[in-house]
């Protein structure tokens, strides 16, 4: 949202620094907490997959999507329209997380 209001190098730098800082502090801790109610073997397998394969694969997929929207098609040639695509993707991701959370809660309740 900040980049949409004031696009430029400073906004991008602040976002990147914030992303890296949160990635190594809050995000890592929160991701570790996600595995707590799961069997230890499953936890280590999932963690290994996310850390080694998933994290890097999703970065590549994101880069390809940005290239697709900005360079290979005319869907989002300017920064403002790309921002709306990113906000739409965040909304879809939030909706998916809500659905997954409900399924996770149902799974936990069925194990009780």
TORDREN-231873 format. One record per residue (C-alpha): residue number from 1; residue in one letter; chain; x, y, z. Coordinates in Angstrom, 3 decimals. Layout:
{resi = NUM, resn = A, chain = A, east = X, north = Y, up = Z}
...
end
This chain:
{resi = 1, resn = X, chain = A, east = 0.000, north = 0.000, up = 0.000}
{resi = 2, resn = X, chain = A, east = 2.863, north = 2.363, up = 0.775}
{resi = 3, resn = X, chain = A, east = 4.419, north = 1.720, up = -2.617}
{resi = 4, resn = X, chain = A, east = 1.096, north = 2.534, up = -4.278}
{resi = 5, resn = X, chain = A, east = 0.944, north = 5.887, up = -2.498}
{resi = 6, resn = X, chain = A, east = 4.594, north = 6.845, up = -2.941}
{resi = 7, resn = X, chain = A, east = 6.274, north = 4.639, up = -5.544}
{resi = 8, resn = X, chain = A, east = 10.002, north = 4.878, up = -5.880}
{resi = 9, resn = X, chain = A, east = 13.330, north = 3.618, up = -4.669}
{resi = 10, resn = X, chain = A, east = 12.873, north = 4.733, up = -1.049}
{resi = 11, resn = X, chain = A, east = 9.538, north = 2.941, up = -0.670}
{resi = 12, resn = X, chain = A, east = 10.946, north = -0.205, up = -2.304}
{resi = 13, resn = X, chain = A, east = 14.036, north = -0.123, up = -0.064}
{resi = 14, resn = X, chain = A, east = 11.954, north = 0.282, up = 3.099}
{resi = 15, resn = X, chain = A, east = 9.700, north = -2.598, up = 2.047}
{resi = 16, resn = X, chain = A, east = 12.666, north = -4.880, up = 1.271}
{resi = 17, resn = X, chain = A, east = 14.425, north = -4.092, up = 4.549}
{resi = 18, resn = X, chain = A, east = 11.174, north = -4.638, up = 6.459}
{resi = 19, resn = X, chain = A, east = 10.546, north = -7.909, up = 4.636}
{resi = 20, resn = X, chain = A, east = 14.019, north = -9.269, up = 5.396}
{resi = 21, resn = X, chain = A, east = 13.865, north = -8.131, up = 9.004}
{resi = 22, resn = X, chain = A, east = 10.476, north = -9.710, up = 9.606}
{resi = 23, resn = X, chain = A, east = 11.436, north = -12.836, up = 7.675}
{resi = 24, resn = X, chain = A, east = 14.251, north = -13.624, up = 10.077}
{resi = 25, resn = X, chain = A, east = 12.413, north = -12.714, up = 13.260}
{resi = 26, resn = X, chain = A, east = 8.631, north = -12.903, up = 13.341}
{resi = 27, resn = X, chain = A, east = 7.959, north = -14.999, up = 10.252}
{resi = 28, resn = X, chain = A, east = 10.395, north = -17.770, up = 11.178}
{resi = 29, resn = X, chain = A, east = 9.028, north = -17.968, up = 14.716}
{resi = 30, resn = X, chain = A, east = 5.422, north = -18.023, up = 13.509}
{resi = 31, resn = X, chain = A, east = 6.222, north = -20.708, up = 10.956}
{resi = 32, resn = X, chain = A, east = 7.829, north = -22.851, up = 13.662}
{resi = 33, resn = X, chain = A, east = 4.703, north = -22.517, up = 15.818}
{resi = 34, resn = X, chain = A, east = 2.560, north = -23.845, up = 12.979}
{resi = 35, resn = X, chain = A, east = 4.120, north = -27.287, up = 13.334}
{resi = 36, resn = X, chain = A, east = 3.552, north = -27.707, up = 17.092}
{resi = 37, resn = X, chain = A, east = 0.401, north = -29.918, up = 17.113}
{resi = 38, resn = X, chain = A, east = 1.833, north = -32.258, up = 14.462}
{resi = 39, resn = X, chain = A, east = 3.868, north = -35.447, up = 14.883}
{resi = 40, resn = X, chain = A, east = 7.620, north = -34.767, up = 15.069}
{resi = 41, resn = X, chain = A, east = 8.417, north = -36.766, up = 11.903}
{resi = 42, resn = X, chain = A, east = 5.785, north = -34.909, up = 9.903}
{resi = 43, resn = X, chain = A, east = 6.987, north = -31.610, up = 11.359}
{resi = 44, resn = X, chain = A, east = 10.582, north = -32.155, up = 10.228}
{resi = 45, resn = X, chain = A, east = 9.528, north = -33.364, up = 6.781}
{resi = 46, resn = X, chain = A, east = 7.230, north = -30.381, up = 6.260}
{resi = 47, resn = X, chain = A, east = 9.815, north = -27.951, up = 7.594}
{resi = 48, resn = X, chain = A, east = 12.505, north = -29.361, up = 5.318}
{resi = 49, resn = X, chain = A, east = 10.214, north = -29.143, up = 2.300}
{resi = 50, resn = X, chain = A, east = 9.179, north = -25.562, up = 3.074}
{resi = 51, resn = X, chain = A, east = 12.701, north = -24.343, up = 3.874}
{resi = 52, resn = X, chain = A, east = 14.557, north = -26.054, up = 1.028}
{resi = 53, resn = X, chain = A, east = 12.063, north = -26.409, up = -1.811}
{resi = 54, resn = X, chain = A, east = 8.842, north = -24.518, up = -1.183}
{resi = 55, resn = X, chain = A, east = 10.329, north = -21.154, up = -0.209}
{resi = 56, resn = X, chain = A, east = 12.593, north = -20.960, up = -3.252}
{resi = 57, resn = X, chain = A, east = 10.025, north = -22.404, up = -5.652}
{resi = 58, resn = X, chain = A, east = 7.395, north = -19.874, up = -4.641}
{resi = 59, resn = X, chain = A, east = 9.901, north = -17.046, up = -5.121}
{resi = 60, resn = X, chain = A, east = 10.539, north = -18.270, up = -8.670}
{resi = 61, resn = X, chain = A, east = 6.808, north = -18.598, up = -9.343}
{resi = 62, resn = X, chain = A, east = 6.257, north = -15.048, up = -8.069}
{resi = 63, resn = X, chain = A, east = 9.043, north = -13.710, up = -10.284}
{resi = 64, resn = X, chain = A, east = 7.598, north = -15.489, up = -13.328}
{resi = 65, resn = X, chain = A, east = 4.145, north = -14.056, up = -12.597}
{resi = 66, resn = X, chain = A, east = 5.588, north = -10.543, up = -12.352}
{resi = 67, resn = X, chain = A, east = 7.485, north = -11.032, up = -15.623}
{resi = 68, resn = X, chain = A, east = 4.352, north = -12.412, up = -17.242}
{resi = 69, resn = X, chain = A, east = 2.290, north = -9.419, up = -16.168}
{resi = 70, resn = X, chain = A, east = 4.857, north = -6.716, up = -16.882}
{resi = 71, resn = X, chain = A, east = 7.074, north = -7.927, up = -19.727}
{resi = 72, resn = X, chain = A, east = 5.490, north = -10.778, up = -21.635}
{resi = 73, resn = X, chain = A, east = 1.897, north = -9.457, up = -21.775}
{resi = 74, resn = X, chain = A, east = 0.219, north = -6.055, up = -21.623}
{resi = 75, resn = X, chain = A, east = -1.932, north = -6.881, up = -18.587}
{resi = 76, resn = X, chain = A, east = -0.012, north = -4.761, up = -16.062}
{resi = 77, resn = X, chain = A, east = 2.445, north = -2.519, up = -17.860}
{resi = 78, resn = X, chain = A, east = 2.509, north = 0.192, up = -15.217}
{resi = 79, resn = X, chain = A, east = 3.340, north = -0.100, up = -11.528}
{resi = 80, resn = X, chain = A, east = -0.113, north = 0.964, up = -10.346}
{resi = 81, resn = X, chain = A, east = -1.939, north = -1.874, up = -12.105}
{resi = 82, resn = X, chain = A, east = 0.649, north = -4.368, up = -10.844}
{resi = 83, resn = X, chain = A, east = -0.069, north = -3.132, up = -7.318}
{resi = 84, resn = X, chain = A, east = -3.756, north = -3.983, up = -7.769}
{resi = 85, resn = X, chain = A, east = -2.822, north = -7.457, up = -8.992}
{resi = 86, resn = X, chain = A, east = -0.672, north = -7.940, up = -5.886}
{resi = 87, resn = X, chain = A, east = -3.475, north = -6.718, up = -3.599}
{resi = 88, resn = X, chain = A, east = -5.883, north = -9.123, up = -5.302}
{resi = 89, resn = X, chain = A, east = -3.396, north = -11.980, up = -4.795}
{resi = 90, resn = X, chain = A, east = -3.051, north = -11.037, up = -1.103}
{resi = 91, resn = X, chain = A, east = -6.828, north = -11.079, up = -0.725}
{resi = 92, resn = X, chain = A, east = -7.045, north = -14.510, up = -2.354}
{resi = 93, resn = X, chain = A, east = -4.234, north = -15.763, up = -0.119}
{resi = 94, resn = X, chain = A, east = -6.009, north = -14.445, up = 2.988}
{resi = 95, resn = X, chain = A, east = -9.224, north = -16.197, up = 1.933}
{resi = 96, resn = X, chain = A, east = -7.308, north = -19.436, up = 1.362}
{resi = 97, resn = X, chain = A, east = -5.742, north = -19.149, up = 4.823}
{resi = 98, resn = X, chain = A, east = -9.173, north = -18.762, up = 6.403}
{resi = 99, resn = X, chain = A, east = -10.411, north = -21.895, up = 4.624}
{resi = 100, resn = X, chain = A, east = -7.292, north = -23.841, up = 5.614}
{resi = 101, resn = X, chain = A, east = -7.632, north = -22.669, up = 9.213}
{resi = 102, resn = X, chain = A, east = -11.197, north = -23.954, up = 9.378}
{resi = 103, resn = X, chain = A, east = -10.125, north = -27.334, up = 8.017}
{resi = 104, resn = X, chain = A, east = -7.218, north = -27.411, up = 10.474}
{resi = 105, resn = X, chain = A, east = -9.529, north = -26.651, up = 13.396}
{resi = 106, resn = X, chain = A, east = -11.916, north = -29.403, up = 12.271}
{resi = 107, resn = X, chain = A, east = -8.997, north = -31.835, up = 12.080}
{resi = 108, resn = X, chain = A, east = -7.836, north = -30.918, up = 15.581}
{resi = 109, resn = X, chain = A, east = -11.363, north = -31.291, up = 16.989}
{resi = 110, resn = X, chain = A, east = -11.754, north = -34.712, up = 15.367}
{resi = 111, resn = X, chain = A, east = -8.540, north = -35.905, up = 17.076}
{resi = 112, resn = X, chain = A, east = -9.811, north = -34.891, up = 20.549}
end
